[in-house]
Amino acid sequence: MNDSQNTPKSSRRQTGGADKQPTPMEILRQARSQLAELTGMNAETVSSFEQTEDGWTLEIEVLELVRVPDTMSLLASYQVDLDPEGQLTGYRRVRRYERGRSDAHRPGGR
């Protein structure tokens, strides 16, 4: 029995014989995992996710500093760039904020 017979149809992609490209959910998991490995901080949520000409760009929220009460904890948004295969090519912190504070309206939802 070959590997494709063991894989559920819903997780297989037709690629015309080329290497299988990762699904959006695989990209999301890889981005969170790679950012956590590099920064030592776990991702709380992904707030932005889009495919670009060069691969993928995500904005990931991480808990940077735990405070009491929790509403005073510091979170940060990181822009994470990945190539088409899901390998991290760069990241940068784009903002830092207290959990209990809302942002002023930012264009584009960011």
Backbone hydrogen bonds in HBPLUS format (Angstrom, degrees):
<---DONOR---> <-ACCEPTOR-->    atom                        ^
c    i                          cat <-CA-CA->   ^        H-A-AA   ^      H-
h    n   atom  resd res      DA  || num        DHA   H-A  angle D-A-AA Bond
n    s   type  num  typ     dist DA aas  dist angle  dist       angle   num
A0005-GLN N   A0002-ASN O   3.15 MM   3  5.66 143.5  2.29 110.3 120.0     1
A0006-ASN N   A0003-ASP O   3.03 MM   3  5.26 139.1  2.21 103.5 115.0     2
A0011-SER N   A0008-PRO O   3.03 MM   3  5.66 151.1  2.11 116.4 124.3     3
A0012-ARG N   A0009-LYS O   3.17 MM   3  5.22 157.5  2.22 105.2 112.1     4
A0018-ALA N   A0015-THR O   3.26 MM   3  5.38 167.0  2.27 111.4 112.7     5
A0026-GLU N   A0023-THR O   3.07 MM   3  5.15 119.4  2.45  99.6 114.6     6
A0027-ILE N   A0023-THR O   2.98 MM   4  6.31 157.4  2.03 156.1 162.8     7
A0028-LEU N   A0024-PRO O   2.93 MM   4  6.18 159.6  1.97 150.2 155.4     8
A0029-ARG N   A0025-MET O   3.02 MM   4  6.24 163.9  2.04 147.6 151.0     9
A0030-GLN N   A0026-GLU O   2.91 MM   4  6.09 161.1  1.95 149.7 155.2    10
A0031-ALA N   A0027-ILE O   2.90 MM   4  6.09 160.6  1.93 154.1 159.2    11
A0032-ARG N   A0028-LEU O   3.09 MM   4  6.33 168.5  2.11 153.6 155.9    12
A0033-SER N   A0029-ARG O   2.97 MM   4  6.09 164.6  1.99 150.0 154.8    13
A0034-GLN N   A0030-GLN O   2.86 MM   4  5.94 168.6  1.87 154.3 157.5    14
A0035-LEU N   A0031-ALA O   2.98 MM   4  6.05 162.7  2.01 150.6 155.5    15
A0036-ALA N   A0032-ARG O   3.05 MM   4  6.15 161.4  2.08 146.0 151.5    16
A0037-GLU N   A0033-SER O   2.97 MM   4  6.20 153.8  2.04 146.2 153.6    17
A0038-LEU N   A0034-GLN O   3.05 MM   4  6.27 153.4  2.13 146.0 152.3    18
A0039-THR N   A0035-LEU O   2.91 MM   4  6.01 160.7  1.95 156.0 161.1    19
A0040-GLY N   A0036-ALA O   2.77 MM   4  5.12 145.9  1.88 137.0 145.1    20
A0044-GLU N   A0061-GLU O   2.69 MM  17  5.57 167.1  1.70 156.0 160.4    21
A0045-THR N   A0061-GLU O   3.43 MM  16  5.31 157.5  2.49 132.5 136.7    22
A0061-GLU N   A0045-THR O   2.83 MM  16  5.31 164.1  1.85 157.4 162.5    23
A0047-SER N   A0059-GLU O   2.82 MM  12  5.54 146.7  1.93 154.9 165.3    24
A0059-GLU N   A0048-SER O   2.88 MM  11  4.80 152.4  1.96 127.7 128.9    25
A0050-GLU N   A0057-THR O   2.94 MM   7  5.48 152.4  2.02 154.6 163.3    26
A0057-THR N   A0050-GLU O   2.90 MM   7  5.48 160.9  1.93 162.0 168.0    27
A0052-THR N   A0055-GLY O   2.85 MM   3  5.11 165.4  1.87 123.9 128.9    28
A0055-GLY N   A0052-THR O   3.31 MM   3  5.11 158.0  2.36  97.3 103.8    29
A0056-TRP N   A0082-LEU O   2.86 MM  26  5.04 159.2  1.91 143.0 143.9    30
A0082-LEU N   A0056-TRP O   2.86 MM  26  5.04 165.4  1.89 146.5 149.4    31
A0058-LEU N   A0080-VAL O   2.85 MM  22  5.12 160.7  1.88 150.2 156.9    32
A0080-VAL N   A0058-LEU O   2.76 MM  22  5.12 166.6  1.78 151.3 155.4    33
A0060-ILE N   A0078-TYR O   2.82 MM  18  5.17 158.6  1.87 149.4 152.9    34
A0078-TYR N   A0060-ILE O   2.80 MM  18  5.17 160.5  1.84 144.3 150.8    35
A0062-VAL N   A0076-ALA O   2.85 MM  14  5.41 158.6  1.90 154.8 162.0    36
A0076-ALA N   A0062-VAL O   2.89 MM  14  5.41 147.1  2.00 150.5 160.2    37
A0064-GLU N   A0074-LEU O   2.82 MM  10  5.55 147.9  1.92 146.0 156.0    38
A0065-LEU N   A0074-LEU O   3.18 MM   9  4.94 159.7  2.22 136.6 136.9    39
A0074-LEU N   A0065-LEU O   2.83 MM   9  4.94 150.7  1.91 144.3 151.4    40
A0072-MET N   A0069-PRO O   2.90 MM   3  5.75 165.8  1.92 126.5 131.3    41
A0073-SER N   A0070-ASP O   2.97 MM   3  5.20 164.0  2.00 111.4 116.7    42
A0100-GLY N   A0071-THR O   2.72 MM  29  4.28 148.2  1.82 142.8 133.6    43
A0099-ARG N   A0073-SER O   2.84 MM  26  5.60 155.5  1.90 162.4 169.9    44
A0075-LEU N   A0097-TYR O   2.76 MM  22  5.42 170.7  1.77 173.8 172.7    45
A0097-TYR N   A0075-LEU O   2.88 MM  22  5.42 163.9  1.91 150.4 154.8    46
A0077-SER N   A0095-ARG O   2.93 MM  18  5.35 156.7  1.99 140.1 146.9    47
A0094-VAL N   A0077-SER O   2.77 MM  17  5.66 163.3  1.80 154.9 160.8    48
A0079-GLN N   A0092-ARG O   2.80 MM  13  5.41 155.5  1.86 167.4 164.5    49
A0092-ARG N   A0079-GLN O   2.97 MM  13  5.41 143.6  2.11 143.4 154.2    50
A0081-ASP N   A0090-GLY O   2.81 MM   9  5.23 176.4  1.82 158.5 158.5    51
A0089-THR N   A0081-ASP O   2.78 MM   8  5.59 173.4  1.78 145.8 148.1    52
A0083-ASP N   A0087-GLN O   2.92 MM   4  5.46 157.5  1.97 145.1 148.5    53
A0086-GLY N   A0083-ASP O   2.93 MM   3  5.34 163.3  1.95 118.8 124.4    54
A0101-ARG N   A0098-GLU O   3.12 MM   3  5.54 168.3  2.13 118.8 122.2    55
A0109-GLY N   A0106-ARG O   3.30 MM   3  5.84 143.2  2.44 141.0 138.5    56
